[in-house]
Amino acid sequence: MLNQGFVTITAKRLRDLEEAYEELAALEAHGVDNWSGYSEALICASGEECEICG
């Protein structure tokens, strides 16, 4: 529901997004972004095909 640059989401979805952001920030703070599969995981998360996800 895009309206002049704003979206409407449920409170639960907002909490889920905030929790996911905090989890990613903590993982990156502890070096997961130096993991050899990190860039491949980002490719997969973007919807592109990767070697693991197909």
C-alpha positions in Angstrom: 0.0 0.0 0.0 2.3 2.7 -1.2 1.1 6.2 -0.7 3.3 9.2 -1.1 6.4 7.4 0.1 4.7 5.7 3.1 3.7 2.1 3.6 1.2 0.5 6.0 2.3 -2.6 7.9 1.0 -4.3 10.9 2.6 -3.8 14.3 3.7 -7.5 14.3 5.4 -7.1 10.9 7.2 -4.0 12.2 8.4 -5.9 15.3 9.6 -8.8 13.1 11.6 -6.4 10.9 13.1 -4.6 13.9 14.1 -8.0 15.4 15.6 -9.1 12.1 17.6 -5.9 11.9 18.9 -6.2 15.4 19.9 -9.8 14.8 21.7 -8.9 11.6 23.5 -6.0 13.3 24.6 -8.3 16.1 25.9 -10.9 13.6 27.8 -8.3 11.6 29.2 -6.9 14.8 30.6 -10.3 15.6 32.1 -10.9 12.2 29.6 -12.9 10.2 30.2 -10.4 7.3 33.7 -11.9 7.1 32.2 -15.4 6.6 33.2 -16.9 3.3 29.5 -17.5 2.4 28.2 -14.1 3.4 28.2 -12.6 -0.1 26.6 -15.8 -1.6 23.9 -15.6 1.1 23.2 -11.9 0.2 22.8 -12.9 -3.5 20.3 -15.6 -2.5 18.4 -13.2 -0.2 18.1 -10.7 -3.1 16.2 -13.3 -5.1 19.0 -14.1 -7.5 20.0 -17.7 -8.1 23.0 -18.9 -6.2 24.9 -22.2 -6.0 23.2 -23.3 -2.8 19.6 -22.1 -3.3 19.4 -22.8 -7.0 
